[in-house]
Amino acid sequence: MSQLSNFIIFANILLAISSNVAAKNDCVIKEFDQVDETLKRCTNIVVDSLVVPGGQQLLLRLTEGSTLAFRGTTKFGFAEWKGNLVVITGSNITVYGEKDSLLDGQGPLWWDGQGTWGNLTKPKFFRIKNTNNSIFYDINIKNCPVGCTQIEQSENVTLRNFKIDISEGDEGVAPENKFGHNTDGFGISKSQNILIEDAVVYNQDDCVVVNSGKHITARNLFCHGSHGLSISVKGSVVEDVLFENCTVTNSENGIHVKTRTDAGDGLIKNIVYKDITLLDCTMFGISVQQNYQDLPHGQPQDGPPENNIPIVNLELSNVRGNVLDVAVPVFVLCAEEGCFDWKWEGVNMKGALSNNCTGFTPVGYNC
C-alpha cells in the first residue's frame, strides 16, 4: 500500500473521530436557548452546568429511547411563579446524574416558613410527567422551593439512588422565618408501577407521599426531618402500595395515612409497611387519621373524622422505634364504617405517652 493511500486512510479516520466528537458536543446544552433545538436533533443529551432564568421552565420532552445526563450544577433563577422548574416527559428514556452533578433549586430565595401558604408564590421543582418504561438514577437535588420530585400520569418508572437535601431549610439552621416548608421529597399521583429505591431525603414535609395511583413500591429509603412515609388521599384512589426496609429519623410522623374530609369520595386499599424503623419522632410514630385538612403550618388537625375515603387492608409488619416524650407512639382516628381489615404484626413503638386509638383497633395490636 502506498504512502498516499495510508495518508488518506489516516485522514479519514481523523475526520470520522472529529465528526463524532463534534456531534456529541452539539448535544451538550450549556445555554438555556439551546434546549429546544438540541432536543429536536439529539437522543443522547447532556445538560452541562446550565443556568435557567427565573420564571422559565426547563422543559425536556425527550424523543423515545433518549438518554439525558445532568453534568455539573444546574441552577434556577428567582421568580414568583408556580413552576415546575424542571419537567421531563418521554417513553423508554434514561435520565441520570453524572458524578458530582447537582440540581440546585436555590430554595432560600423563596423560603418564608409558610411553604405554599405564604404570600410568596413558589415553584415546585422536578416533575416526571407522562413518562413510561423509563429509569431515573443518581439524581442529586438541593433546596427545592417547595415540592421536590413529583411523578404524575406515568407508568413503569424507576427512580433509583436519588439524594434530596433540603437540610438548609430546617428550623434552627435557616434564618428565622426563612425555613423550608411543604418540601415533599417524592409525590406520586395518577401513576402505576412506580419504584423508588435506595434514596436519601432530608426535608421538611412528607418523605414520600402517594396521592393517587396503584402498584407503587418505595424501598431502602432513609428519611430525616420529614413528615414520614405517607398516604394522602383527596377524592382519589390509592391501591397496592408497599413501603419496605425504610428508616425514618427525627420526623413529625414516621408513618402517616391521612384522608381529606374536605374532599370527595375515594379509597385507600392494600397498603403494606414492612420492616420500618422510626426513630425520635416528634409528634406521632404511627398516625392514621380520617380527619385531615390542608391547613397552614401550625394549625391543629382536630376536626371530626369522616368515612368518605375508607381505609381497607392496612398491613404493618415489623415496624419498630421510638418517639420523643411529648409525642404519641400510635394514633388512630377512624370514622364509623371508615376502616376495615387491618392487620398489624410486630409493631413496637416506644414512648412516654399512651397510644390513642379511636373508632378502630387493628387485628394483632393492643392499642
C-alpha positions in Angstrom: 0.0 0.0 0.0 1.4 3.4 -1.0 2.2 6.2 1.5 -0.6 8.3 -0.2 -3.2 5.5 0.5 -2.1 5.3 4.1 -2.4 9.0 4.5 -5.9 9.0 3.0 -7.0 6.2 5.3 -5.5 8.0 8.4 -7.1 11.3 7.4 -10.5 9.7 7.0 -10.1 8.1 10.5 -9.3 11.5 12.0 -12.2 13.1 10.2 -14.6 10.4 11.5 -13.3 10.9 15.0 -13.6 14.7 14.9 -17.1 14.5 13.4 -18.2 12.1 16.1 -16.8 14.4 18.8 -18.4 17.5 17.2 -21.8 15.6 17.0 -21.5 14.8 20.7 -20.6 18.4 21.6 -23.6 19.6 19.6 -25.8 17.6 22.0 -24.5 19.3 25.1 -26.8 22.0 26.5 -24.8 24.8 28.2 -27.2 27.8 27.5 -30.9 27.9 28.0 -31.6 29.0 24.4 -30.0 25.7 23.2 -32.6 23.5 24.8 -35.4 23.2 22.2 -33.2 22.8 19.2 -30.9 20.2 20.9 -33.9 18.1 21.9 -35.1 18.1 18.3 -31.8 16.8 17.0 -30.4 14.6 19.7 -31.2 11.4 21.6 -28.0 11.4 23.7 -28.1 14.7 25.6 -26.0 16.3 28.3 -27.3 19.3 30.4 -24.0 20.9 31.5 -23.8 23.5 34.2 -27.0 25.2 32.9 -28.4 28.3 34.5 -32.2 28.5 33.9 -33.5 32.1 34.0 -36.1 33.0 36.7 -39.7 32.3 35.6 -38.5 29.8 32.9 -39.1 26.1 32.8 -36.6 23.6 31.8 -39.0 21.5 29.7 -37.3 18.3 28.5 -39.6 16.5 26.1 -37.4 13.6 25.1 -37.6 11.6 22.0 -38.4 7.9 22.6 -35.4 6.0 23.7 -33.3 9.0 24.6 -30.7 9.3 27.3 -30.1 12.5 29.2 -27.4 13.3 31.7 -27.0 16.1 34.1 -23.4 17.4 34.5 -22.1 20.0 36.9 -24.6 22.2 38.8 -27.9 23.1 37.2 -29.3 26.3 38.8 -32.6 28.2 38.6 -33.1 31.9 38.9 -35.7 33.5 41.2 -39.2 34.5 40.1 -42.6 34.2 41.7 -44.5 31.6 39.8 -45.9 28.1 40.3 -43.4 26.1 38.2 -42.3 23.3 37.9 -38.7 24.3 37.4 -38.0 21.1 35.6 -40.4 18.9 33.6 -39.3 15.7 31.9 -41.5 13.6 29.6 -40.8 10.6 27.4 -41.0 6.9 26.8 -38.2 4.4 27.2 -35.9 7.1 28.4 -32.9 7.1 30.7 -32.1 10.1 32.9 -29.2 10.2 35.3 -26.8 12.5 37.0 -23.0 12.3 36.4 -20.6 12.1 39.3 -20.8 15.3 41.5 -23.7 16.7 39.5 -26.4 18.7 41.3 -29.8 20.3 40.6 -29.9 23.4 42.9 -33.4 24.9 43.2 -32.0 27.8 45.3 -34.8 27.4 47.8 -33.6 30.1 50.2 -34.6 32.7 47.7 -38.2 31.7 48.2 -38.4 30.2 51.7 -40.6 32.1 54.2 -41.5 29.3 56.6 -45.0 29.1 55.1 -44.5 26.9 52.0 -47.4 27.0 49.7 -49.4 29.1 52.2 -47.1 32.1 52.2 -47.6 35.4 50.2 -44.7 34.4 48.0 -45.6 32.1 45.1 -43.1 29.3 45.0 -42.4 26.9 42.1 -42.3 23.1 42.6 -39.1 21.6 41.4 -38.6 18.3 39.4 -41.6 16.8 37.7 -41.7 13.5 35.8 -44.9 13.6 33.7 -46.5 11.4 31.0 -43.4 9.1 31.2 -43.4 5.4 30.6 -41.0 2.4 30.8 -38.2 4.7 32.0 -35.4 4.9 34.6 -34.0 7.9 36.5 -31.0 7.4 38.7 -28.1 9.1 40.6 -30.0 12.4 40.7 -28.9 14.9 43.4 -31.4 17.6 44.3 -30.8 20.5 46.7 -33.0 23.2 48.2 -36.4 22.8 46.4 -38.5 26.0 46.9 -41.4 23.6 47.5 -42.3 20.0 46.3 -39.1 18.4 45.3 -39.9 15.4 43.0 -43.4 14.7 41.5 -44.3 11.6 39.4 -47.5 12.2 37.6 -49.5 10.3 35.0 -46.7 7.9 34.5 -46.3 4.1 34.3 -43.4 1.6 34.7 -40.9 4.2 36.0 -38.0 3.5 38.4 -36.3 6.2 40.5 -33.0 4.9 42.0 -30.3 6.4 44.1 -31.8 9.9 44.5 -30.4 12.2 47.1 -32.7 15.1 48.1 -31.1 17.5 50.6 -33.2 20.4 52.0 -31.4 20.4 55.3 -30.5 24.1 54.9 -34.2 24.8 55.3 -34.5 23.3 58.8 -35.7 25.5 61.6 -32.7 26.4 63.6 -30.5 26.2 60.5 -32.2 28.6 58.2 -32.6 32.3 59.3 -35.7 33.0 61.4 -38.9 32.8 59.4 -36.9 31.7 56.4 -37.1 28.0 56.7 -38.5 25.5 54.2 -42.0 24.1 54.3 -44.0 21.8 52.0 -40.8 20.4 50.6 -42.1 16.9 50.0 -39.4 14.5 48.8 -41.4 12.3 46.4 -45.0 12.9 45.5 -46.9 10.3 43.3 -50.2 10.9 41.6 -52.2 9.2 38.8 -49.4 6.7 38.2 -48.9 3.0 38.4 -46.0 0.5 38.6 -43.6 3.1 40.2 -40.5 2.0 42.1 -38.5 4.3 44.3 -35.4 2.7 45.8 -32.1 3.5 47.5 -33.0 7.1 48.2 -31.9 9.6 50.9 -34.2 12.5 51.8 -33.5 15.4 54.2 -36.6 17.7 54.2 -39.5 19.4 56.0 -42.6 17.5 54.7 -43.5 14.0 53.6 -40.5 11.9 52.6 -42.7 10.0 50.2 -46.4 10.7 49.7 -48.8 8.8 47.5 -51.9 10.8 46.5 -53.3 8.6 43.8 -52.3 5.5 41.8 -51.6 1.8 42.2 -48.8 -0.7 42.3 -46.2 1.6 43.9 -43.2 0.5 45.9 -40.8 2.6 48.0 -37.9 0.6 49.5 -34.5 1.1 51.0 -35.1 4.7 51.9 -33.5 6.9 54.6 -35.6 9.9 55.6 -34.6 12.6 58.1 -36.6 15.5 59.4 -39.6 14.8 57.3 -43.3 14.1 57.9 -42.7 10.4 57.1 -43.9 7.7 54.7 -47.3 8.9 53.8 -50.6 8.1 52.0 -52.7 11.2 51.5 -55.9 11.0 49.6 -58.2 13.7 48.4 -61.1 12.4 46.4 -59.0 9.7 44.7 -57.9 6.1 44.9 -54.7 4.6 46.2 -54.2 0.8 45.9 -51.4 -1.7 46.3 -48.6 0.3 47.9 -45.5 -1.2 49.6 -43.1 0.7 51.9 -40.3 -1.7 52.7 -36.9 -1.6 54.6 -37.0 2.2 55.3 -35.6 4.2 58.2 -37.2 7.5 59.3 -35.5 9.7 61.8 -36.5 13.0 63.6 -39.7 13.3 61.7 -43.1 14.7 62.8 -44.7 11.4 61.8 -43.0 8.2 61.0 -45.9 6.6 59.2 -48.8 8.8 58.2 -52.0 7.7 56.5 -54.5 10.6 56.1 -57.8 11.1 54.3 -59.2 14.5 53.5 -62.6 15.4 54.9 -62.8 18.5 52.7 -62.8 16.3 49.5 -64.9 13.9 47.6 -65.1 10.1 47.9 -62.1 7.9 47.5 -60.4 4.7 48.7 -57.2 3.6 50.3 -56.7 -0.2 49.9 -53.9 -2.8 50.2 -51.2 -0.7 51.9 -48.2 -2.5 53.4 -45.5 -1.1 55.7 -42.8 -3.8 56.2 -39.5 -3.7 58.1 -39.7 0.0 59.0 -37.6 1.7 61.7 -38.9 5.0 63.2 -36.5 6.9 65.5 -37.2 10.0 67.6 -40.5 11.0 66.0 -41.6 14.4 67.3 -45.4 14.2 67.1 -46.6 10.7 66.2 -44.8 7.5 65.5 -47.7 6.0 63.5 -50.6 8.2 62.6 -53.7 7.1 60.8 -56.4 9.8 60.6 -59.7 10.3 58.8 -60.0 14.0 59.7 -57.1 15.6 57.8 -57.5 19.0 56.2 -54.9 21.1 54.3 -54.2 23.8 56.8 -51.5 26.4 57.2 -48.4 25.4 59.2 -49.0 25.1 62.9 -52.8 24.9 62.8 -54.3 21.8 64.7 -56.0 18.9 62.9 -58.8 18.5 65.4 -62.0 18.1 63.3 -64.3 15.1 63.4 -63.4 12.1 61.2 -65.4 11.3 58.0 -65.8 8.0 56.1 -65.7 9.4 52.6 -62.4 7.7 52.0 -62.4 4.2 53.6 -59.0 2.7 54.6 -59.1 -1.1 53.7 -56.4 -3.7 54.4 -53.7 -1.6 56.1 -50.9 -4.0 57.0 -48.0 -3.2 59.2 -45.2 -5.8 59.8 -42.1 -5.4 61.9 -42.5 -1.6 62.5 -40.3 -0.5 65.4 -38.8 2.5 67.0 -39.5 5.3 69.4 -41.0 8.8 69.8 -39.9 11.8 71.9 -41.5 12.2 75.3 -44.0 14.7 74.0 -45.1 12.6 71.1 -47.8 9.8 70.8 -46.4 6.4 69.7 -49.6 5.3 67.8 -52.5 7.5 66.9 -55.6 6.1 65.1 -58.7 8.1 64.4 -61.3 6.3 62.2 -64.8 7.4 61.4 -67.7 4.9 61.8 -67.6 2.5 58.9 -64.4 4.1 57.8 -61.7 1.5 58.5 -61.7 -2.3 57.6 -59.5 -5.3 57.7 -56.3 -4.1 59.2 -53.6 -6.5 60.3 -50.6 -5.4 62.4 -47.8 -7.7 63.5 -44.6 -6.9 65.2 -45.5 -3.3 65.8 -43.5 -1.9 68.7 -43.3 1.9 69.2 -41.9 3.2 72.5 -42.7 6.5 74.1 -43.7 8.1 77.4 -47.3 8.9 76.4 -50.0 6.3 75.8 -51.3 5.3 72.4 -54.6 6.9 71.3 -56.9 4.8 69.1 -60.5 5.9 68.4 -63.0 4.2 66.1 -61.0 1.2 65.2 -58.4 -1.2 66.6 -56.1 -3.2 64.2 -56.1 -7.0 64.4 -53.0 -8.2 66.2 -52.3 -5.0 68.0 -53.3 -3.9 71.5 -53.8 -0.2 71.2 
